[in-house]
Structure formats: C-alpha cells, structure tokens
Amino acid sequence: MTNFDENLLDKVKRLHFVGIGGSGMCPMAELLHHGGYVLTGSDRNESDTLQRVRAMGIPVFTEHRAENIGDAEAVVYTAACRDDNPELVAAREKGVPTLERAVMLGMLTRRFRQTVGVSGTHGKTTTTAMLTQVFMECGMDPSAIIGGKLPLIGGNSRAGNSETMVCEACEYVDSFLQLTPAVAVILNVDADHLDYFKTLDNIVKSFHQYASQATRLLVVNGDDKKAMESVAGLDKELVTFGLSDKNDYYPQEMNEEPSACEDFTLMHKGKPLGRVELSVPGRHNMLNALAAAACAHSLGAEPEALCQALHHFAGVHRRFEVLGKFEGVTVADDFAHHPTELTATLTSAMKMGYRKVWAIFQPHTYSRTYTLLEDFAKALAIPDHLILTEILAVREENIYGIKTADLAQKVPGSVWFEGFSEAADYAMSHAGPGDLLLTLGGGDVYKCANLIVEKYKQRQEAGKDGAGH
C-alpha cells in the first residue's frame, strides 16, 4: 500500500525513481531535478530518455537491486513495476514512502498555481505539445510533461520558471483522478480501455470526476456529446470549442481545398482572433488546435502570438512523423491505435496526394481488438492497401481467442505477417514512387518503420557500391 502524505515534497530532498527512463517518469525527474531535489534512478532499458536523464547528471543503475535506493527518502515507481521489485521491497522494509508515478504527478502538479491537465481519449499528446509551444511563444515560460517528443524543446519535458504547467491527464486505470488541475481540458470521450472501464458510461463517470477536481476552468469539446455529458451539472466556469459556431471558440472561412493541413479564421464568440494556418495535417488537428487556442486565450495569451505559435507547431514524435523519402516512397509513422484515431489519420493521409497509401498496422491489446473489431475493419478499409502484423499483447492474456487473421478477413485485399521483417519486405516490394508507407499502432510498430528506412538505406549503399565496380 502506498504510504505518503500530501506534503511529502516539502519534507524530503532525496528521491529514487524505479524505471526512470519511462516516458512518464523522465519528465518528472527533470522537473524535480530542476527544483533542487537529489535524484537517482534505475532502468534496464536503454533509450533516448535514459540518455537525457544521464545528461542531467542523475546517476542511473541498469540492474534492479536493493542497494540502489541508497539513502533515498522516497521511492517513485512506474506502473509497470512489479510488486516484488527488489528496490520496492527494500524501500518498504526500510519504511521509505513508495509512490506510484500518477500519485507523484498529482503532487507535482499541485506545486504550480496554474496547472493545465489535458485529457481525452484521443489527441492528448499533440494538444499538450501544442499548448506548450503556444505558452512558450506567448512568453508564459511553462513547465511541461508531454507523452511524446516536442522538437521545440528537444524532448518530452520542460522545466520553466513560472506558475504555469501543462501535462497530459491520462484516463487509463483512472490515473488522472490523482490530479487537481486549475484548468481541465476534455478533448473527447470515446470507448477505449474497456478492459478496465467495461462500459462507456463508466468512462463518462471518470471524466466527470476528473472535471469536478478542476479548481478554475473547464475547456471542453462542445460538439462531443459524451464530453459535454461528463461536465453536466458541474458548477464551474465552462469554455467550449468545436467546429460549430454554437461553441465559444470555433473556425470560420476554412480553406475548402481538400488539402492535408487546415487553415481557418479563429473565432471567439463572434469576433475573429486571427488566421491560423496549421502545419500538421488532418481535421482532428484542427480540433486539437481549437482546444489549445481556447485554453491559452482564456488564460490571457495574445491572439496574434497564439495564431503564430499554432502555425509554427510542426508535430510530435510518432504523430504522422515522416522518417524520410526513399526511391520516391515516403515512409512515415503514427501512434494511432484506436479506430477513431486510425480513421482521422488515414483520412488525412488519403488527401495528401500520394499515388497509393500503404498502411502497416499493429493491433494493440487483445481486448481492444476484440471489442472494437468491426470499427477497426471499417477504419482500416480507408487506405489503398493494408498490411497487418501480430496483435501486441501488452499486459494481457488472449482470453478472447482473437487473431490478426480475424481482422484481415474483414478487410478485403489485406495481408498479414507474423514479424516486422516480412511486413517490411512485402511493403517495399509492392510500393512504388509517389506512394506513402505508413506504420500505425500504439506498440513498437515504429521498429517496422525504422527497419524499412534501414533496408532502403542498405539498398542505396549497395547500389552505390555496384555502381563503383
């Protein structure tokens, strides 16, 4: 059982992080390090984030051992950490407080007067990154914890020197209920993580609880029925955004060309605030931008700087990230792993003017694949060609008896492979100049994209060598 008190961070100086390289752990480590705390950490997996931790001068152990906790006064651990982890066991035996990541995030956010928690089933990472960029360009010097890398800050966290902080508020296993943000943003509420929530009604209830914990303002998608349902009956200041002009913030004079990136006039209650030309594709990103604009403008950001910042925002790592162009074929990678996200991303991709769009999708979790099978089939019928890989189990047993072949059967013309190497070879032997090869999924399908890039580069090198003889 977690043993801590709310004022723990006022009483301790030395912290140990178990799994410090995790995308949710590293940003907190950066903020605490910046705040003068003495940190150590452990992680078995080498990663860019771990390199970032080391670059801050934080000692990292690559094995989990009891002695790693040293003289730490509190131990923070990732949700993936097992109960019998030697460092956790040692901490408990010594009577050192142990805190799960979400609990520490909650404590950390309460140290800022103006914390913005960005929640929603889809778009959290992009919107959190957009808001970080907007706040920075509007001179608000925010701290930030983002679920993906923002090129502007060269990582997924930033330690600012103001009272403003922006972070993702993830609903999975009700993590976001640890937060008490000043501003709660709700982008959308959709059926996901049903292995935990069971029903959409339960998801709405959790979002309602999260919204009720906001101390100052709610920024909600007014076009999303379930999102509005989740804030019904709350006596809080409410600001809405969406595509229809019944919202407080909405777009007008949208570019009617079928272009990949939207541009529009940002409206606030009938008054134009400025022209926004997005540099990221898709209608879903226009909604993310409206959410960021509604939030930032409500907190005092200047409209001109706000619109400029939205134009400068060029995306996040693994969100339609173009990895290169080889032999005329564009290779890109995207995190979309839910039918709603796949529909948004693939619809955008189809408007980008590619000769053919090849989607390589890795289904993520058995429960999601099983419960949303028909929706997946519909979304994955959008591209010209579909290649599937094995379902990534993540934290589950396959009690559903679901297989990739079941999904492939529902999408005419699709093919599936067990490994990334076969999928990569198939894609490369069939794609031609002017095509897009797009890997999609919430798991490690980016490795397939990297493999394709690697294979194209090897082919280029071999070609050069051949030409030299």
C-alpha positions in Angstrom: 0.0 0.0 0.0 1.3 3.5 -0.8 2.4 5.3 2.3 2.9 9.0 1.9 1.5 12.4 2.9 0.5 15.2 0.6 3.3 17.4 1.8 6.0 14.8 1.3 7.9 17.0 -1.3 8.3 19.7 1.4 9.9 17.2 3.8 12.3 15.2 1.6 15.3 16.0 -0.6 16.5 12.7 -2.0 14.3 10.6 -4.4 14.9 7.3 -6.2 13.0 6.5 -9.4 12.4 2.9 -10.4 12.0 2.9 -14.2 13.4 6.4 -14.6 13.7 6.1 -18.4 9.9 5.7 -18.9 8.2 8.4 -21.0 6.1 9.3 -17.9 9.0 9.1 -15.4 11.8 11.1 -17.1 9.8 14.4 -17.3 9.0 14.3 -13.6 12.6 13.5 -12.9 13.6 16.6 -14.9 11.2 18.9 -13.1 12.2 17.6 -9.7 15.9 17.8 -10.6 15.4 21.4 -11.7 13.6 22.1 -8.4 16.7 21.1 -6.5 15.9 17.6 -5.5 18.7 15.0 -5.5 17.8 12.1 -7.7 18.9 8.6 -8.5 17.2 6.1 -10.8 17.2 2.6 -12.3 16.1 1.2 -15.6 17.0 -1.9 -17.6 16.0 -0.5 -21.0 18.4 1.8 -22.8 16.5 4.7 -24.5 16.8 8.3 -25.6 15.0 9.3 -22.5 17.6 7.5 -20.3 20.3 9.3 -22.2 18.5 12.6 -21.3 18.4 11.6 -17.6 22.1 10.9 -17.6 22.9 14.2 -19.4 21.2 16.0 -16.4 23.8 14.3 -14.2 21.4 11.9 -12.5 23.1 8.6 -11.7 21.3 5.6 -13.3 21.6 1.9 -12.4 20.9 -0.6 -15.2 20.1 -3.5 -12.8 17.3 -3.5 -10.2 19.0 -4.1 -6.8 18.0 -3.4 -3.2 21.1 -1.2 -2.6 20.2 1.1 -5.5 17.8 3.1 -3.3 20.8 4.2 -1.1 19.7 6.9 1.3 16.6 7.9 -0.7 13.8 9.4 1.4 11.1 8.4 -1.1 10.9 6.0 -4.0 8.8 6.7 -7.1 7.9 3.7 -9.3 6.4 3.2 -12.8 3.0 1.5 -13.1 4.8 -1.4 -15.0 6.9 -2.1 -11.9 6.2 -5.5 -10.2 5.4 -5.8 -6.5 8.5 -8.0 -6.0 10.9 -5.5 -7.5 13.9 -5.6 -5.1 14.1 -1.8 -4.9 10.4 -1.5 -3.9 10.8 -4.4 -1.4 13.9 -2.7 0.1 12.1 0.7 0.4 9.1 -0.9 2.2 11.4 -2.8 4.6 13.2 0.4 5.5 9.8 2.2 5.9 10.7 4.6 3.0 7.5 6.0 1.3 6.8 4.5 -2.1 4.7 6.4 -4.7 3.2 5.2 -8.0 4.0 7.6 -10.9 0.5 9.1 -11.2 0.5 9.9 -7.4 3.8 11.8 -7.8 2.5 13.6 -10.9 -0.5 14.7 -8.9 1.7 16.1 -6.1 4.0 17.7 -8.6 1.1 19.5 -10.4 -0.2 20.9 -7.1 3.1 22.8 -6.7 2.0 25.0 -9.7 -0.7 27.6 -9.3 -1.8 27.3 -12.9 -1.7 23.6 -13.9 -3.5 22.7 -17.2 -4.4 19.0 -17.4 -5.1 17.9 -21.0 -7.5 14.8 -21.0 -9.5 13.0 -23.7 -9.5 9.6 -25.4 -7.6 10.9 -28.4 -5.2 13.8 -29.1 -3.8 14.4 -25.6 -0.1 14.3 -26.6 -0.5 16.6 -29.6 -2.6 19.1 -27.8 -0.3 19.1 -24.7 2.6 19.7 -27.1 0.7 22.4 -29.0 -0.2 24.2 -25.7 3.4 24.0 -24.5 4.6 25.7 -27.7 1.8 28.3 -27.5 2.6 29.1 -23.9 6.3 29.4 -24.7 5.8 31.6 -27.7 3.4 33.8 -25.7 6.1 34.3 -23.1 4.4 32.3 -20.3 7.6 30.2 -19.6 5.7 26.9 -18.8 6.8 23.7 -17.3 5.5 20.7 -19.3 5.1 17.0 -19.2 4.3 15.6 -22.7 3.7 12.0 -23.8 5.8 12.5 -26.9 8.9 14.5 -28.1 8.3 18.1 -29.0 11.0 19.3 -31.4 11.0 22.8 -30.0 12.2 21.5 -26.6 14.1 18.5 -27.9 12.3 16.1 -25.6 9.0 15.4 -23.7 9.5 17.7 -20.8 10.4 21.3 -19.8 11.2 22.9 -16.5 10.0 26.5 -16.7 10.2 29.3 -14.1 6.6 30.3 -13.9 3.4 29.2 -12.1 2.1 27.6 -15.3 2.4 23.9 -16.0 0.8 21.8 -18.8 0.6 18.0 -18.6 -1.3 15.1 -20.0 -4.1 13.7 -17.9 -4.4 10.0 -18.8 -7.7 8.2 -18.1 -6.3 4.7 -18.2 -6.8 3.0 -14.8 -8.1 6.4 -13.6 -4.6 7.9 -13.4 -6.0 11.4 -14.0 -8.0 11.3 -10.8 -4.7 11.9 -8.9 -4.7 15.4 -10.5 -6.3 18.6 -9.3 -5.6 21.0 -12.2 -6.6 24.6 -12.3 -7.8 24.0 -15.9 -9.2 20.7 -17.1 -9.2 20.3 -20.9 -11.5 17.5 -22.3 -10.9 16.9 -26.0 -13.3 14.0 -26.5 -14.7 11.0 -24.6 -14.8 7.7 -26.5 -14.9 3.9 -25.8 -11.4 2.8 -25.1 -9.6 0.8 -22.3 -12.7 -1.3 -21.9 -10.5 -4.0 -20.3 -10.5 -1.6 -17.3 -13.7 0.6 -17.7 -16.0 -2.1 -19.0 -18.6 0.4 -20.4 -18.7 3.9 -22.0 -20.9 5.0 -19.1 -18.1 4.3 -16.6 -15.6 6.3 -18.8 -18.0 9.3 -18.7 -18.2 8.9 -14.9 -14.5 9.0 -14.6 -14.2 12.1 -16.8 -17.0 13.7 -14.7 -15.0 13.1 -11.5 -11.8 14.4 -13.2 -13.6 17.6 -14.3 -15.1 18.1 -10.8 -11.5 18.2 -9.5 -10.6 21.3 -11.6 -10.3 24.4 -9.4 -10.8 27.1 -12.0 -11.9 26.3 -15.5 -13.2 23.6 -17.8 -12.3 23.7 -21.6 -14.5 21.2 -23.4 -15.3 20.0 -26.9 -18.8 21.3 -27.2 -19.5 19.1 -30.3 -18.7 15.9 -28.4 -21.8 14.6 -26.8 -20.1 12.4 -24.2 -17.6 15.1 -23.3 -20.4 17.5 -22.6 -22.2 14.8 -20.7 -19.2 14.4 -18.5 -19.3 18.0 -17.3 -23.1 18.2 -16.9 -24.2 19.5 -13.5 -20.8 20.9 -12.5 -20.8 24.4 -11.1 -17.7 25.6 -12.8 -16.7 28.1 -15.4 -17.0 26.4 -18.8 -15.4 27.3 -22.1 -16.3 25.3 -25.2 -14.6 24.7 -28.6 -15.6 22.9 -31.7 -16.4 23.1 -35.4 -19.9 24.6 -34.9 -20.5 28.3 -34.1 -22.5 27.4 -31.0 -19.2 27.0 -29.3 -17.2 29.8 -27.6 -14.2 29.1 -29.9 -14.7 27.8 -33.5 -13.3 28.1 -37.0 -14.7 30.2 -39.9 -13.6 30.7 -43.5 -12.0 27.3 -43.6 -9.9 26.5 -46.7 -12.3 24.4 -48.8 -9.4 22.9 -50.8 -9.0 19.2 -50.0 -5.6 20.0 -48.5 -3.9 17.9 -45.8 -3.3 20.9 -43.4 -6.3 23.0 -42.4 -6.3 26.8 -42.3 -9.1 28.9 -40.8 -10.1 32.1 -39.0 -10.2 31.5 -35.3 -13.4 32.9 -33.8 -14.3 33.8 -30.2 -18.0 34.5 -29.6 -18.5 36.0 -33.0 -15.2 38.0 -33.1 -12.2 37.0 -35.2 -9.0 36.5 -33.3 -6.7 35.8 -36.3 -5.9 33.5 -39.1 -4.5 30.1 -38.3 -2.6 28.1 -40.9 -1.7 24.7 -39.4 1.5 22.8 -40.3 0.1 19.4 -39.1 -2.4 17.5 -41.3 -6.0 16.5 -40.6 -9.3 17.8 -39.3 -8.5 16.2 -35.9 -5.6 18.5 -35.6 -7.8 21.5 -36.2 -9.8 20.4 -33.2 -6.6 20.0 -31.2 -5.6 23.5 -32.2 -9.0 24.9 -31.2 -8.7 23.3 -27.8 -5.2 24.8 -27.4 -6.4 28.2 -28.5 -9.4 28.2 -26.2 -7.3 27.3 -23.3 -4.4 29.7 -24.0 -6.7 32.6 -24.8 -8.8 32.1 -21.7 -5.5 32.2 -19.7 -4.5 35.5 -21.3 -2.4 34.6 -24.3 -2.3 37.3 -27.0 -4.3 36.3 -30.1 -1.6 37.2 -32.6 1.2 35.3 -30.9 -1.2 32.4 -30.3 -2.1 32.1 -34.0 1.6 32.3 -35.0 2.5 29.6 -32.5 -0.1 27.2 -33.8 1.3 27.8 -37.3 4.9 27.1 -36.1 3.8 23.8 -34.4 5.2 21.0 -36.6 4.0 17.9 -34.7 5.3 15.4 -32.2 7.4 12.3 -32.4 5.2 9.4 -33.7 2.3 11.6 -34.8 2.4 11.4 -38.6 6.2 11.6 -38.3 7.8 11.5 -41.8 11.1 9.5 -41.5 12.3 10.0 -45.0 11.8 9.5 -48.7 13.5 6.6 -50.5 13.2 5.7 -54.2 10.2 8.1 -54.3 8.4 6.3 -51.4 7.6 8.4 -48.3 8.0 6.5 -45.0 6.0 7.8 -42.0 5.0 6.5 -38.6 2.0 7.3 -36.4 0.7 6.4 -32.9 -2.9 5.8 -34.0 -4.2 2.6 -32.3 -7.9 3.2 -31.8 -10.5 3.1 -34.7 -11.3 6.8 -34.2 -7.6 7.8 -34.4 -7.0 5.5 -37.4 -9.9 7.0 -39.2 -8.6 10.5 -38.6 -5.0 9.7 -39.6 -5.9 7.6 -42.7 -8.5 10.1 -44.0 -5.8 12.8 -43.8 -3.2 10.6 -45.5 -5.6 9.9 -48.4 -6.0 13.6 -49.0 -2.3 14.3 -49.2 -1.9 13.5 -52.9 0.1 10.2 -52.7 -0.3 7.8 -55.6 -1.1 4.9 -53.1 -1.3 4.8 -49.3 0.0 1.6 -47.7 -0.9 1.2 -44.1 1.0 -1.2 -41.9 -1.0 -1.7 -38.7 0.0 -3.5 -35.5 -3.2 -4.2 -33.4 -2.6 -3.2 -29.8 -4.1 -5.4 -27.0 -6.4 -8.4 -27.5 -9.3 -6.7 -25.6 -9.3 -3.6 -27.8 -9.0 -5.6 -31.0 -11.8 -8.0 -29.9 -14.3 -5.4 -28.6 -13.8 -2.9 -31.5 -13.2 -5.4 -34.3 -15.9 -4.1 -36.7 -14.8 -0.5 -36.1 -11.2 -1.4 -36.8 -12.2 -3.2 -40.1 -14.1 0.0 -41.2 -11.2 2.3 -40.4 -8.6 0.0 -42.0 -10.5 -0.2 -45.2 -9.7 3.5 -45.8 -6.2 3.2 -47.3 -5.4 1.7 -50.7 -3.6 -1.2 -49.2 -3.4 -2.8 -45.7 -0.7 -4.9 -44.2 -1.2 -6.3 -40.6 1.2 -7.7 -38.1 0.6 -9.8 -34.9 -1.5 -8.4 -32.1 0.7 -6.9 -29.4 -0.4 -8.4 -26.1 1.0 -5.7 -23.8 -0.4 -6.6 -20.4 -3.0 -9.2 -21.4 -3.7 -12.9 -21.9 -5.6 -13.8 -25.1 -8.8 -14.9 -23.3 -10.8 -13.7 -26.4 -9.2 -16.1 -28.9 -8.8 -13.2 -31.2 -6.1 -13.3 -34.0 -4.8 -10.9 -36.6 -6.3 -13.2 -39.2 -9.8 -12.4 -37.9 -9.2 -8.7 -38.7 -7.6 -9.4 -42.0 -10.6 -11.4 -43.0 -12.8 -8.4 -42.6 -10.7 -6.1 -44.8 -10.7 -7.4 -48.4 -7.3 -7.4 -50.1 -5.4 -7.1 -46.8 -2.4 -9.3 -45.9 -0.8 -10.1 -42.6 2.6 -11.3 -41.3 3.9 -12.6 -38.0 7.1 -10.5 -38.0 8.1 -6.9 -38.9 10.8 -8.1 -41.3 8.3 -9.9 -43.6 5.9 -7.0 -43.4 8.7 -4.6 -44.3 9.8 -6.7 -47.2 6.3 -7.1 -48.6 5.6 -3.4 -48.3 8.9 -2.4 -50.0 8.5 -4.9 -52.9 5.0 -3.6 -53.7 5.2 0.2 -53.0 6.4 2.5 -55.8 7.4 6.1 -56.5 4.8 8.6 -55.2 3.5 6.1 -52.5 3.2 6.5 -48.8 4.3 3.7 -46.4 2.6 4.5 -43.1 3.2 2.4 -39.9 0.4 2.7 -37.3 0.0 1.5 -33.7 0.4 2.2 -30.1 3.1 -0.5 -29.6 6.5 -1.0 -31.1 5.5 -0.9 -34.8 7.8 2.1 -35.1 10.5 -0.6 -35.2 9.0 -1.8 -38.5 9.2 1.8 -39.9 12.8 2.1 -38.8 13.5 -1.3 -40.4 12.1 -0.1 -43.7 14.2 3.0 -43.6 17.3 0.8 -42.7 16.5 -1.6 -45.7 16.1 1.3 -48.1 19.4 2.8 -47.0 21.2 -0.5 -47.4 19.8 -0.8 -50.9 21.1 2.7 -51.7 24.5 1.8 -50.4 24.5 -1.5 -52.3 23.5 0.5 -55.4 26.5 2.9 -54.9 28.9 0.0 -54.4 27.6 -1.7 -57.5 28.0 1.5 -59.5 31.6 1.8 -58.3 32.7 -1.5 -59.8 
